[in-house]
């Protein structure tokens, strides 16, 4: 996330930044080659839209998930990871554990491996995380049990929220 005092902007995925960079290079070469500076009147707003639209969509998605948290909090029961299997697909659950791995962060759709003392499960965020996630942190995952995206025979959690648990040392 990009942060300035009092202003918090949702981040963009690496792919979105690459699209902006490619479009900017194309604009620079086109204007330099054609010497038609009127193109900038169209190109600059389009480049701005390539930055603003993903940020707005990310913020909207995060707000939707944030608004869903109270609904899922009422339904979700705290579970040990070993108790979650494919028979629970569609059930709201809550698990607590340690982040063991984070993948797909570059897409702003992180897959987080969560481990408790009974097992490991993948928690998949379909929007950018609301706070920076770090391997080794204790977290609480709230979401719905689903089939894994890659390993269809394993359960995963479609995460509504992942929040850090504060330890006694903080």
Backbone as a chain_set.jsonl record, in Angstrom:
{"seq": "XXXXXXXXXXXXXXXXXXXXXXXXXXXXXXXXXXXXXXXXXXXXXXXXXXXXXXXXXXXXXXXXXXXXXXXXXXXXXXXXXXXXXXXXXXXXXXXXXXXXXXXXXXXXXXXXXXXXXXXXXXXXXXXXXXXXXXXXXXXXXXXXXXXXXXXXXXXXXXXXXXXXXXXXXX", "coords": {"N": [[0.826, -1.171, 0.0], [0.438, 2.234, -0.75], [1.359, 5.011, 1.166], [0.609, 8.112, 2.672], [0.729, 10.726, 5.065], [-2.403, 10.755, 6.566], [-3.606, 9.959, 4.184], [-4.526, 7.105, 2.506], [-3.785, 4.924, 0.048], [-4.946, 2.303, -2.047], [-2.883, -0.32, -3.24], [-1.461, -1.242, -6.46], [-1.398, -4.046, -8.663], [1.498, -5.849, -9.841], [1.222, -6.432, -12.532], [-0.593, -4.452, -13.361], [0.99, -2.154, -12.966], [2.968, -2.718, -14.846], [1.478, -2.538, -17.216], [0.876, 0.207, -17.21], [3.473, 1.244, -17.428], [4.284, 0.234, -19.959], [2.359, 1.451, -21.61], [3.02, 4.148, -21.143], [5.617, 4.29, -22.22], [4.998, 3.744, -24.884], [3.464, 6.018, -25.484], [5.402, 8.036, -25.163], [7.269, 7.351, -27.223], [5.578, 7.538, -29.459], [4.766, 10.247, -29.453], [7.294, 11.458, -29.618], [8.184, 10.51, -32.101], [6.146, 11.328, -33.905], [5.909, 14.017, -33.393], [3.616, 15.27, -32.669], [2.195, 16.961, -30.398], [-0.314, 17.277, -29.458], [-1.4, 14.83, -29.007], [-0.836, 14.259, -26.403], [-2.878, 15.393, -24.932], [-4.857, 13.509, -24.959], [-3.517, 11.178, -24.243], [-2.355, 11.529, -21.653], [-4.598, 11.731, -19.793], [-5.548, 9.106, -20.257], [-3.428, 7.506, -19.364], [-3.49, 8.261, -16.685], [-5.966, 7.167, -16.02], [-5.32, 4.458, -16.226], [-3.927, 4.129, -13.903], [-5.625, 5.073, -11.869], [-8.102, 3.628, -12.097], [-7.581, 0.779, -11.414], [-6.856, 1.202, -8.72], [-9.184, 2.317, -7.598], [-10.995, 0.211, -8.027], [-9.802, -1.765, -6.416], [-10.079, -0.571, -3.89], [-12.893, -0.475, -3.709], [-13.471, -3.218, -3.725], [-12.153, -4.025, -1.361], [-13.698, -2.605, 0.5], [-16.174, -3.872, 0.172], [-15.585, -6.459, 1.116], [-14.892, -5.747, 3.74], [-17.343, -4.832, 4.693], [-18.675, -7.235, 4.705], [-17.581, -8.681, 6.764], [-18.837, -8.495, 9.447], [-21.171, -10.045, 8.999], [-20.162, -12.596, 8.403], [-18.727, -13.064, 10.722], [-20.733, -13.621, 12.561], [-21.649, -16.122, 11.672], [-19.395, -17.769, 11.51], [-17.428, -20.323, 12.987], [-14.824, -20.903, 15.273], [-12.228, -22.919, 14.191], [-10.065, -25.779, 14.251], [-7.405, -26.307, 12.04], [-7.026, -28.932, 11.121], [-9.575, -29.971, 11.3], [-10.972, -29.052, 9.148], [-12.337, -29.985, 6.183], [-13.281, -31.225, 2.884], [-15.981, -31.717, 3.223], [-16.954, -29.535, 4.484], [-17.207, -27.504, 2.662], [-18.38, -24.383, 1.693], [-19.096, -23.597, 4.226], [-18.879, -21.08, 6.747], [-15.923, -20.172, 8.349], [-13.44, -19.738, 10.939], [-10.049, -19.442, 11.517], [-7.05, -19.664, 13.414], [-3.618, -18.999, 13.252], [-0.184, -19.315, 12.157], [1.481, -17.468, 9.651], [2.924, -19.185, 7.077], [3.728, -19.134, 4.443], [3.587, -16.969, 1.601], [2.116, -16.404, -1.455], [1.605, -15.211, -4.841], [1.449, -12.519, -4.269], [2.247, -10.45, -5.882], [0.166, -10.163, -7.645], [-1.714, -8.883, -6.198], [-3.51, -10.546, -5.039], [-3.176, -12.363, -2.771], [-2.142, -15.665, -1.792], [-2.164, -17.344, 1.113], [-0.406, -19.425, 3.207], [-1.474, -20.929, 6.073], [-0.699, -22.062, 9.295], [-1.567, -24.073, 12.035], [-1.22, -25.828, 15.178], [-2.226, -28.203, 14.279], [-2.292, -28.541, 11.545], [-2.017, -27.365, 8.081], [-3.378, -24.858, 5.945], [-4.525, -23.297, 2.947], [-5.226, -19.909, 2.573], [-7.058, -17.804, 0.623], [-7.014, -14.674, -0.719], [-9.153, -12.607, -2.493], [-8.817, -10.043, -3.107], [-6.671, -7.211, -2.572], [-4.666, -7.399, 0.378], [-5.666, -5.857, 3.443], [-3.819, -5.008, 5.251], [-0.238, -5.118, 5.62], [1.063, -8.307, 5.169], [3.13, -10.666, 6.791], [5.465, -13.29, 6.743], [5.507, -15.61, 9.39], [3.966, -14.208, 11.175], [1.286, -14.168, 13.574], [-2.037, -14.805, 12.792], [-5.558, -14.258, 12.252], [-7.917, -15.844, 10.338], [-10.8, -15.263, 8.524], [-13.394, -16.681, 6.751], [-14.733, -18.578, 3.966], [-15.047, -22.038, 3.472], [-13.647, -23.693, 0.722], [-12.937, -25.522, -2.324], [-9.539, -26.12, -3.079], [-7.776, -23.94, -5.309], [-5.71, -24.797, -6.978], [-5.0, -27.352, -6.036], [-7.43, -29.314, -6.139], [-8.487, -31.331, -4.563], [-8.018, -30.67, -2.008], [-9.008, -28.771, 0.859], [-9.519, -25.208, 1.05], [-9.472, -21.795, 2.147], [-11.593, -19.253, 1.26], [-10.796, -16.193, 1.834], [-12.321, -13.726, 3.762], [-11.396, -11.898, 5.516], [-8.124, -11.26, 6.803], [-6.589, -10.886, 9.701], [-4.076, -9.49, 11.786], [-2.959, -10.969, 14.78], [-2.434, -9.653, 17.898], [0.403, -10.001, 19.834], [1.585, -10.723, 23.174], [3.999, -9.383, 23.472], [3.851, -7.065, 22.068]], "CA": [[0.0, 0.0, 0.0], [1.109, 3.518, -0.742], [0.828, 5.763, 2.289], [1.031, 9.46, 2.998], [-0.014, 11.069, 6.275], [-3.819, 11.068, 6.362], [-4.107, 9.437, 2.915], [-4.136, 5.71, 2.312], [-4.186, 4.497, -1.285], [-4.73, 0.884, -2.303], [-1.82, -0.576, -4.194], [-1.783, -1.869, -7.736], [-0.629, -5.254, -8.907], [2.656, -5.706, -10.713], [0.718, -6.434, -13.912], [-1.158, -3.126, -13.629], [2.111, -1.218, -13.123], [3.614, -3.02, -16.136], [0.621, -1.972, -18.265], [1.093, 1.661, -17.186], [4.82, 1.511, -17.951], [4.278, -0.029, -21.404], [1.573, 2.508, -22.25], [3.787, 5.394, -21.066], [6.702, 4.195, -23.209], [4.373, 3.876, -26.204], [3.095, 7.434, -25.649], [6.64, 8.806, -25.345], [7.796, 7.09, -28.566], [4.646, 8.048, -30.465], [4.864, 11.714, -29.472], [8.636, 11.808, -30.094], [8.267, 10.194, -33.525], [5.188, 12.112, -34.707], [6.027, 15.429, -33.007], [2.254, 15.777, -32.483], [2.05, 17.1, -28.953], [-1.745, 17.242, -29.133], [-1.69, 13.477, -28.53], [-0.714, 14.241, -24.944], [-4.175, 15.769, -24.354], [-5.608, 12.252, -24.821], [-2.683, 10.141, -23.626], [-2.143, 11.731, -20.214], [-5.769, 11.229, -19.043], [-5.637, 7.656, -20.375], [-2.437, 6.955, -18.441], [-4.023, 8.471, -15.336], [-7.032, 6.18, -15.828], [-4.684, 3.158, -15.999], [-3.503, 4.089, -12.506], [-6.748, 5.34, -10.969], [-9.14, 2.589, -12.145], [-7.274, -0.365, -10.537], [-6.873, 1.605, -7.313], [-10.584, 2.464, -7.196], [-11.581, -1.131, -7.965], [-9.252, -2.417, -5.232], [-10.716, 0.043, -2.722], [-14.285, -0.935, -3.691], [-13.442, -4.619, -3.345], [-11.806, -4.086, 0.054], [-14.859, -2.138, 1.265], [-17.185, -4.928, 0.12], [-15.153, -7.491, 2.054], [-14.974, -5.18, 5.083], [-18.76, -4.825, 5.066], [-19.124, -8.622, 4.873], [-16.982, -9.267, 7.968], [-19.792, -8.742, 10.541], [-22.076, -11.131, 8.631], [-19.439, -13.861, 8.525], [-18.363, -13.232, 12.137], [-21.884, -14.25, 13.231], [-21.788, -17.502, 11.211], [-18.146, -18.541, 11.571], [-16.997, -20.964, 14.223], [-13.382, -21.109, 15.328], [-11.916, -24.308, 13.848], [-8.684, -26.212, 14.077], [-7.215, -26.551, 10.608], [-7.201, -30.361, 10.818], [-11.011, -30.274, 11.255], [-11.547, -28.512, 7.921], [-12.205, -30.879, 5.027], [-14.191, -30.876, 1.78], [-17.389, -31.789, 3.645], [-17.303, -28.216, 5.015], [-17.247, -26.511, 1.575], [-19.519, -23.47, 1.824], [-19.256, -23.188, 5.622], [-18.071, -19.972, 7.245], [-14.988, -20.635, 9.379], [-12.405, -18.843, 11.443], [-8.887, -20.191, 11.998], [-5.92, -18.875, 13.909], [-2.355, -19.682, 13.035], [1.004, -18.566, 11.754], [1.716, -17.407, 8.202], [4.099, -19.967, 6.703], [4.137, -18.794, 3.071], [2.708, -16.051, 0.881], [2.381, -16.407, -2.894], [0.741, -14.376, -5.676], [1.365, -11.156, -3.728], [2.453, -9.541, -7.012], [-1.133, -9.975, -8.299], [-2.614, -8.315, -5.196], [-4.465, -11.615, -4.711], [-2.267, -13.298, -2.099], [-2.492, -16.985, -1.255], [-1.403, -17.382, 2.353], [-0.413, -20.719, 3.903], [-1.644, -20.719, 7.506], [-0.45, -23.301, 10.03], [-1.727, -24.141, 13.489], [-0.517, -27.031, 15.634], [-2.88, -29.405, 13.757], [-2.161, -28.659, 10.098], [-1.811, -26.186, 7.244], [-4.415, -24.628, 4.943], [-4.327, -22.11, 2.126], [-6.244, -18.865, 2.646], [-6.923, -17.071, -0.628], [-7.655, -13.362, -0.755], [-9.501, -12.225, -3.855], [-8.538, -8.615, -3.188], [-5.427, -6.906, -1.865], [-4.767, -7.434, 1.835], [-5.861, -4.526, 4.014], [-2.584, -4.65, 5.931], [0.929, -5.876, 5.16], [1.195, -9.634, 5.765], [4.529, -11.065, 6.89], [5.679, -14.677, 7.161], [5.816, -15.748, 10.806], [2.995, -13.5, 12.006], [0.067, -14.831, 14.025], [-3.187, -14.163, 12.175], [-6.874, -14.891, 12.296], [-8.513, -15.843, 9.004], [-12.244, -15.428, 8.489], [-13.766, -16.915, 5.367], [-15.602, -19.687, 3.586], [-14.304, -23.195, 2.987], [-13.812, -23.966, -0.705], [-11.918, -26.427, -2.877], [-8.339, -25.392, -3.462], [-7.742, -23.531, -6.715], [-4.749, -25.628, -7.701], [-5.17, -28.716, -5.522], [-8.886, -29.397, -5.992], [-8.864, -32.332, -3.553], [-7.7, -30.12, -0.692], [-9.801, -27.585, 1.199], [-8.861, -23.91, 1.192], [-10.398, -20.804, 2.682], [-11.761, -17.994, 0.544], [-10.693, -15.297, 2.987], [-13.036, -12.453, 3.827], [-10.414, -11.023, 6.171], [-6.979, -11.816, 7.522], [-6.11, -9.826, 10.595], [-2.964, -9.854, 12.649], [-3.246, -11.095, 16.208], [-1.419, -8.963, 18.697], [1.008, -10.867, 20.848], [1.851, -10.047, 24.446], [5.226, -8.577, 23.4], [3.636, -5.822, 21.313]], "C": [[0.877, 1.243, 0.0], [0.506, 4.334, 0.384], [1.455, 7.137, 2.363], [0.242, 9.818, 4.244], [-1.456, 11.456, 5.94], [-4.418, 10.511, 5.089], [-3.599, 8.024, 2.73], [-4.672, 5.257, 0.96], [-3.967, 3.007, -1.442], [-3.662, 0.708, -3.375], [-2.335, -1.173, -5.492], [-0.911, -3.099, -7.886], [0.548, -4.941, -9.827], [2.225, -5.652, -12.182], [0.142, -5.065, -14.279], [-0.049, -2.093, -13.815], [2.844, -1.458, -14.448], [2.798, -2.441, -17.287], [0.792, -0.462, -18.346], [2.447, 1.991, -17.8], [4.878, 1.308, -19.466], [3.518, 1.073, -22.141], [2.336, 3.836, -22.24], [4.919, 5.409, -22.087], [6.133, 4.368, -24.62], [3.99, 5.33, -26.483], [4.342, 8.258, -25.929], [7.196, 8.604, -26.753], [6.888, 7.657, -29.649], [4.744, 9.562, -30.585], [6.219, 12.139, -30.018], [8.751, 11.592, -31.604], [7.371, 11.111, -34.363], [5.328, 13.611, -34.494], [4.652, 16.088, -32.868], [1.964, 15.811, -30.987], [0.591, 17.168, -28.514], [-2.165, 15.847, -28.64], [-1.637, 13.395, -27.002], [-2.028, 14.603, -24.258], [-5.059, 14.536, -24.153], [-4.802, 11.244, -24.001], [-2.532, 10.308, -22.117], [-3.377, 11.317, -19.398], [-5.916, 9.699, -19.125], [-4.624, 6.967, -19.452], [-2.903, 7.111, -16.994], [-5.116, 7.452, -15.037], [-6.454, 4.789, -15.575], [-4.163, 3.008, -14.57], [-4.717, 4.172, -11.576], [-7.759, 4.194, -10.938], [-8.783, 1.363, -11.299], [-7.296, -0.007, -9.052], [-8.304, 1.738, -6.792], [-11.25, 1.1, -7.069], [-11.082, -1.907, -6.741], [-9.927, -1.878, -3.982], [-12.169, -0.417, -2.603], [-14.363, -2.386, -3.223], [-13.131, -4.769, -1.858], [-12.98, -3.644, 0.923], [-15.966, -3.185, 1.282], [-16.843, -6.035, 1.101], [-15.264, -7.0, 3.493], [-16.424, -5.175, 5.578], [-19.299, -6.232, 5.302], [-18.618, -9.248, 6.169], [-18.008, -9.481, 9.089], [-20.762, -9.888, 10.242], [-21.409, -12.488, 8.817], [-19.008, -14.126, 9.962], [-19.484, -13.948, 12.891], [-21.979, -15.742, 12.909], [-20.572, -18.375, 11.521], [-17.884, -19.094, 12.964], [-15.489, -21.156, 14.141], [-13.092, -22.598, 15.144], [-10.414, -24.546, 13.937], [-8.55, -26.571, 12.603], [-7.446, -28.02, 10.259], [-8.677, -30.762, 10.734], [-11.681, -29.778, 9.981], [-11.266, -29.48, 6.779], [-13.25, -30.492, 3.986], [-15.663, -31.005, 2.151], [-17.873, -30.448, 4.189], [-17.337, -27.126, 3.934], [-18.525, -25.693, 1.699], [-19.743, -22.975, 3.237], [-18.358, -21.999, 5.937], [-17.207, -20.49, 8.385], [-14.048, -19.513, 9.785], [-11.279, -19.741, 11.916], [-7.83, -19.202, 12.478], [-4.656, -19.677, 13.703], [-1.266, -18.727, 12.619], [1.117, -18.592, 10.238], [3.012, -18.143, 7.904], [4.619, -19.601, 5.319], [3.115, -17.827, 2.49], [3.097, -16.102, -0.588], [1.343, -15.526, -3.598], [0.535, -12.966, -5.118], [1.46, -10.134, -4.862], [1.162, -9.299, -7.801], [-2.125, -9.227, -7.419], [-3.753, -9.275, -4.87], [-3.693, -12.699, -3.958], [-2.922, -14.606, -1.677], [-1.57, -17.158, -0.051], [-1.53, -18.77, 2.978], [-0.422, -20.435, 5.397], [-1.461, -22.063, 8.205], [-0.801, -23.111, 11.5], [-1.059, -25.44, 13.932], [-1.167, -28.324, 15.143], [-2.725, -29.58, 12.251], [-1.951, -27.323, 9.414], [-2.944, -26.096, 6.235], [-4.086, -23.354, 4.189], [-5.52, -21.179, 2.301], [-6.019, -17.962, 1.441], [-7.711, -15.775, -0.534], [-7.943, -13.014, -2.212], [-9.464, -10.719, -4.035], [-7.241, -8.377, -2.425], [-5.666, -6.938, -0.361], [-4.882, -6.013, 2.377], [-4.649, -4.06, 4.823], [-1.462, -5.561, 5.443], [1.016, -7.203, 5.911], [2.653, -10.07, 5.692], [4.602, -12.515, 7.374], [6.106, -14.695, 8.629], [4.833, -15.041, 11.727], [1.818, -14.391, 12.382], [-1.111, -14.069, 13.441], [-4.469, -14.945, 12.472], [-7.492, -14.725, 10.917], [-9.998, -16.107, 9.145], [-12.63, -15.636, 7.04], [-14.68, -18.104, 5.196], [-14.738, -20.821, 3.045], [-14.663, -23.425, 1.516], [-12.81, -25.046, -1.105], [-10.722, -25.564, -3.264], [-8.347, -25.065, -4.945], [-6.834, -24.42, -7.541], [-4.924, -27.094, -7.314], [-6.644, -28.899, -5.172], [-9.334, -30.403, -4.937], [-8.554, -31.865, -2.131], [-8.608, -28.928, -0.398], [-8.913, -26.347, 1.261], [-9.9, -22.977, 1.797], [-10.403, -19.606, 1.75], [-11.867, -16.937, 1.629], [-11.491, -14.017, 2.788], [-12.122, -11.432, 4.49], [-9.29, -11.866, 6.767], [-6.476, -10.689, 8.397], [-5.021, -10.36, 11.502], [-3.462, -9.963, 14.078], [-2.117, -10.448, 16.962], [-0.895, -9.919, 19.749], [1.292, -10.057, 22.089], [3.063, -9.147, 24.412], [5.038, -7.257, 22.683], [3.034, -4.758, 22.194]], "O": [[1.914, 1.296, 0.66], [-0.713, 4.358, 0.552], [2.655, 7.311, 2.149], [-0.831, 9.256, 4.462], [-1.7, 12.36, 5.141], [-5.635, 10.578, 4.915], [-2.395, 7.771, 2.789], [-5.885, 5.214, 0.755], [-2.932, 2.484, -1.028], [-3.565, 1.508, -4.306], [-3.499, -1.559, -5.599], [0.175, -3.183, -7.312], [0.581, -3.908, -10.497], [2.803, -4.911, -12.977], [0.365, -4.575, -15.386], [-0.126, -1.252, -14.711], [3.288, -0.509, -15.094], [3.369, -1.908, -18.238], [0.846, 0.093, -19.443], [2.556, 2.916, -18.605], [5.461, 2.126, -20.177], [3.975, 1.569, -23.17], [2.302, 4.572, -23.226], [5.155, 6.424, -22.743], [6.722, 5.061, -25.45], [4.174, 5.815, -27.599], [4.342, 9.091, -26.835], [7.559, 9.577, -27.415], [7.369, 8.196, -30.646], [4.798, 10.098, -31.691], [6.295, 13.084, -30.802], [9.353, 12.407, -32.303], [7.792, 11.611, -35.407], [4.901, 14.395, -35.342], [4.535, 17.311, -32.94], [1.543, 14.817, -30.395], [0.3, 17.12, -27.319], [-3.168, 15.709, -27.941], [-2.31, 12.565, -26.39], [-2.274, 14.176, -23.13], [-5.917, 14.527, -23.271], [-5.358, 10.538, -23.159], [-2.579, 9.323, -21.38], [-3.227, 10.615, -18.397], [-6.36, 9.07, -18.165], [-4.942, 5.954, -18.83], [-2.733, 6.205, -16.178], [-5.189, 6.928, -13.925], [-7.021, 4.018, -14.802], [-3.979, 1.892, -14.086], [-4.814, 3.418, -10.608], [-8.227, 3.821, -9.863], [-9.625, 0.929, -10.514], [-7.707, -0.817, -8.222], [-8.6, 1.319, -5.673], [-11.987, 0.856, -6.114], [-11.853, -2.625, -6.105], [-10.308, -2.652, -3.103], [-12.628, -0.718, -1.501], [-15.225, -2.738, -2.418], [-13.779, -5.556, -1.169], [-13.234, -4.241, 1.97], [-16.628, -3.365, 2.304], [-17.711, -6.502, 1.838], [-15.683, -7.752, 4.373], [-16.692, -5.477, 6.741], [-20.281, -6.403, 6.025], [-19.173, -10.247, 6.625], [-18.048, -10.577, 9.648], [-21.134, -10.628, 11.153], [-22.025, -13.422, 9.331], [-18.93, -15.281, 10.381], [-19.219, -14.782, 13.757], [-22.348, -16.539, 13.772], [-20.706, -19.574, 11.764], [-18.091, -18.422, 13.974], [-14.945, -21.517, 13.098], [-13.645, -23.436, 15.856], [-9.607, -23.641, 13.727], [-9.491, -27.084, 11.996], [-8.006, -28.32, 9.205], [-8.995, -31.798, 10.149], [-12.858, -30.063, 9.761], [-10.113, -29.759, 6.45], [-14.012, -29.545, 4.182], [-16.516, -30.454, 1.456], [-19.077, -30.244, 4.341], [-17.482, -25.947, 4.258], [-19.62, -26.247, 1.797], [-20.503, -22.029, 3.442], [-17.225, -21.916, 5.461], [-17.702, -21.168, 9.285], [-13.885, -18.507, 9.094], [-11.522, -20.705, 12.642], [-7.741, -18.069, 12.006], [-4.623, -20.883, 13.948], [-1.402, -17.507, 12.714], [0.876, -19.624, 9.611], [4.073, -17.777, 8.411], [5.811, -19.74, 5.045], [1.935, -17.861, 2.84], [4.255, -15.876, -0.938], [0.33, -15.151, -3.008], [-0.442, -12.298, -5.456], [0.828, -9.079, -4.808], [1.076, -8.327, -8.55], [-3.252, -8.964, -7.839], [-4.836, -8.848, -4.47], [-3.568, -13.823, -4.444], [-4.082, -14.646, -1.267], [-0.346, -17.122, -0.184], [-2.638, -19.234, 3.247], [0.485, -19.794, 5.928], [-1.999, -23.078, 7.764], [-0.399, -22.134, 12.131], [-0.392, -26.088, 13.126], [-0.741, -29.415, 15.521], [-2.998, -30.661, 11.729], [-1.739, -26.296, 10.058], [-3.42, -27.111, 5.728], [-3.449, -22.447, 4.724], [-6.672, -21.598, 2.194], [-4.93, -17.42, 1.255], [-8.919, -15.781, -0.299], [-7.061, -13.12, -3.064], [-10.013, -10.184, -4.999], [-6.771, -9.26, -1.708], [-6.734, -6.552, 0.116], [-4.276, -5.082, 1.845], [-4.473, -2.864, 5.054], [-1.714, -6.644, 4.916], [1.04, -7.224, 7.142], [3.325, -9.876, 4.679], [3.889, -12.911, 8.297], [6.948, -13.905, 9.056], [4.864, -15.253, 12.939], [1.405, -15.256, 11.609], [-1.193, -12.847, 13.566], [-4.45, -16.107, 12.878], [-7.583, -13.615, 10.392], [-10.408, -17.061, 9.807], [-12.236, -14.848, 6.179], [-15.312, -18.575, 6.141], [-13.817, -20.594, 2.26], [-15.829, -23.358, 1.127], [-11.947, -25.43, -0.317], [-10.875, -24.429, -3.715], [-8.872, -25.835, -5.75], [-7.157, -24.758, -8.68], [-4.988, -27.968, -8.179], [-7.051, -28.665, -4.034], [-10.468, -30.325, -4.464], [-8.802, -32.588, -1.167], [-8.94, -28.161, -1.302], [-7.708, -26.44, 1.497], [-11.068, -23.339, 1.938], [-9.358, -19.014, 1.477], [-12.909, -16.799, 2.27], [-11.351, -13.324, 1.781], [-12.07, -10.267, 4.094], [-9.483, -13.013, 7.171], [-5.998, -9.666, 7.905], [-5.042, -11.516, 11.926], [-4.277, -9.159, 14.532], [-0.948, -10.696, 16.666], [-1.664, -10.565, 20.462], [1.244, -8.827, 22.054], [3.17, -8.233, 25.23], [5.938, -6.418, 22.675], [2.782, -3.645, 21.734]]}, "num_chains": 1, "name": "protein.A"}
